Amino acid sequence: MVYNMRTRADFDLTLLWRRGDDLSVALERLRGIAVDPTAARAPRDAMSPEFEGLDRWLPRPMREQLLEAVAMRAIELERVALEDRVVDSPESASYLRERWQPGGVSFRAGQAVLAHYEQQGVDSGSIHLHGQDVRGEVTPYFAGFGLRYLSSAPRCLADHDGVEWLEVVRPTLRGELTALRIRPLDRTRLRKMRW
């Protein structure tokens, strides 16, 4: 295959190693290759402003599927910076303490999500948080952390009258908590999506 490629390549090939060469010869040839001053970073596949800085934790196939859903007008996608805020609701605070250890990564992410929804006027009883209903049985608001449940977002948003899905891509103890907000635009198209 390599030899066939030699005749079809539209660039110069450089010999690095030949059978019988020792490592020092190959390394010397490698070090002899001059750096191309015009070289630049290759464009990244399946990127959008919403994914900037998150692409390390958001695999390319997932980015491709999300962008396909946006292109098909099945969803709208928005990047959201969550604030570190304490929830106002005693019920929400109790729920968080029962579910996660205060001071932990999941507790921080859960509290940021619930506080965000409180600011929006959303009752915590209508939230399905990281695989579990907070209180109610009808939960049109969904949230997850670290992509664990994100593959169920199309079904939740399309078949359970979902208003939105908030995904904390990389929950951490410190630093910014960045989430992707996914809202359904066309539930029929969304039903056909697989993430």
Buried (B, 14 or more C-beta within 10 A) or exposed (E): EEEEEEEEEEEEEEEBEEEEEEEEEBEEBEEEEEEEEEEEEEEEEBBEEBBEBBBEBBEEEBBEBBBBBBEBEBBEBEBBEBEEEEBEBEBBBEBBEEBBEEEEBBBBBBBBBBBBBBEEEBBBBBBBBBEEBBBEEEBBBBBBBBBEBBEBBBBBBBEBEBBBBBBBBBBEEEEEBBBBBBBBBBBEBBBEBEB
